[in-house]
Amino acid sequence: MELAGLLLTIVGTVATLAGTYVAVREYLRRRSVGPGPAAPPVAGPDEDGDGDGDEAAYDVFVAYGSGDAAWVRAFAGRLAARGVRVAYDELLARPGGVRVHTLERAIREAAHGLLVFGPGVWDDGWVRREYAALMRRSIENEAQRFVPVLVGDPDAPLELPEFAEVLYPADFRGVDEATYERLCEQISRVVREGPG
């Protein structure tokens, strides 16, 4: 009899924890992703409220190596100014949050993915995992675009992985301001409206 009572207590505790987890997750999903001018608005996975889950929380998730963080902040600000809902690790980080869960959720809730290929990008183990997740999603669902973005010295050799190499990249290496703006506009259009 004691065993049955213990099992009922455990089941009740697990059910309570699961309910709390769902409530907290929903609360966090509805909160803003952070302060600052580059912070994009956050929308839930079903922004239009029709229950079909057709709306992504973010237009694009940006993966990058730590050496390109400053470039990504400026780039994300330009995309956000064009109405693109951008997610990247630095923007989503919260004290006490679990990095892997935060990144997984953001990648899952993003309509498209983008990886900034700069010097030393592969020195960061997180980037390899983000690349794998973004590329898998793109291969499994052609509507989810993966955009390679090239940054750094235009004369330095840059080797892309084979799956990324077959895609047209957005090459920001050595470009002037007008070309930078044109590339930002093209990327914004692709991640907001699709490739058409």
N, C-alpha and C positions, 0 to 999 in steps of 0.2 A: 504494500500500500504506500509506503514511503517513496518508493521508486516512481510510482504513478504520479504522486503529488509533486515530486521533483521535476519530472518531465513536463507536467502542466505549467509549472513555474517557469521553466526554461522556455517553453513555447510562448508563453505570455510575454516574457521579457524580450524575446527575439521579435515578436510582432510589434511591441511598443517601439523598439529601436528602429525597425523598418519604417514604421509610420513617421517617426521623428526624422529619419534620414530623408524621406520623401519631402516632408514639409520644409526642412532646411534647404535641400537642393532646390526646391521651387523658389524659396525666398532668395537664395543667392543668384539664381538664374535671372530673376527680375531686377536685381540691383544693377546699378551703373558699373561699367568696367573700370572706371577710374577718372581721376581729375586730369585737367590739362587740355590744351587746345587740340592735341592730336587724338584724344580719346573718342572713339567712334560711339555712336549711340548703340545701345544693346537692345535687341529685339528677341523675343522668345522664339522657339522653334515653330510656333504657329501664330505668328504675329497678327494675322488677319482674323484669328479667333473662330475659324470655321471648323476646327477640329481635325483637319486633314494633315497637319504637320508639314505643309508644303513650303514653309518659309524658314530659311536658315537664320540662325542667330547672327552670323557674320557672313559678309560677302567673301572674305578671303582670310586664310590663316597664313602668316608669314613666318617661315623658318629661316634661320641664319646662324652663322658662327658668331661667337662673342666679339670677335674683332670688328664686326660690321654693325654693332649695336647703334652707334651714333648715326650711321648712314640710314639704318632702318627707321629710327625715330623720325628723321626728317622726311623720309620717303612715305612713311605711314601717315604723317601729317598732311602731306600733299594729297594722298588718296582720300583721307577723311574729309578734306576740304572739298572734294568732288562728290561727297555723299557716300563714299565706300565705307562699309562697316568692317574695320580691320581688327584682327586679333593677332597678338604675338606675345611671347612669354613675359617680357618685361611689363607690358601693359596689363596683363592679367594677374600678375603675382600679388598675393596677399600674405601678410605675415601669418604664419601658422598653417598656411595652405599646403597641400601636398602637390608638388610640381608635376608628377606624372599624371595625377588625376586631372589637374587643371589643363595640361596640354592635351590629354586624350579628349576631354570634353570639348575643348575649343576646336580641335581638328574635326571631331565628329559633327560639331554644330556649324562648321564653315561650309559654304557652298563650293569654294574653290581653294586651291593651295598654291603657294608661291615659295620658292626657295631661292635665297640670295646666295649665289655662288661667288664668294670672294676669296682672297688669300686665306689659307688655313681653315676653310670651312669644314673640312673633314677631321680636323683636330678635336672637334667637339662631338662627343659620343651622342649627345642629345640630338644633334642635327641628323645623324645617320638614322636614328629611329624615326624622327619626324619625316625625313625624306621617304623612308620605307612606307610609312602610313599614308602619306599624301599620294605617293605614286600608286600604291595598291588601290586607293579609292578612285583615282583617275582611270586606272585600267579597268576596274570593275564597273564603273559608271562613266560613260563618255561625256555626260553632261557636267561632270565635276572636272574642271580644268586644272592642270598643273602647269604653272608658268615658271620656267627657269629665268632668273634675273642675274645678269653678269655685272659685277662691279670690280673695281681695282684698276691696276695698271694695264692698259690695252696691249702693251708689248710683252707682258709676262704670260707664259704659257698657262692655259687654263683647260684642264681636262674634265669633261663632264662624264658622269656615268652614262652607260649606254641608253637607258630608258629616257633620261633627260636629253640626251644628245639628239634624239630623233624629233624633238620639238623645236619650234622657232623660239629662240630666247629673246628677252628684252635686254639689249646690250647697252648698259649705262657707262661702259668704260670709255673715258676720255671724251664724253659728249659735251656740247655747249648747252646753255640754259634752255634754248628753244627746243633742242632735241630731247632734253630731259623732260620738259613739259609735255611734249608730244608723246613720249613713251608712257608717262604717267597717265595721260588721257586715254591712250590705247588700252592700258592695263585696267583702268577704271571701267571702261566700256565693257571689256571682256568679263570682268568679275561681277558687274552689275546686271548686264543684259545678256550675257552669253556670247558665244563666238560669232554669231551671225552678223 
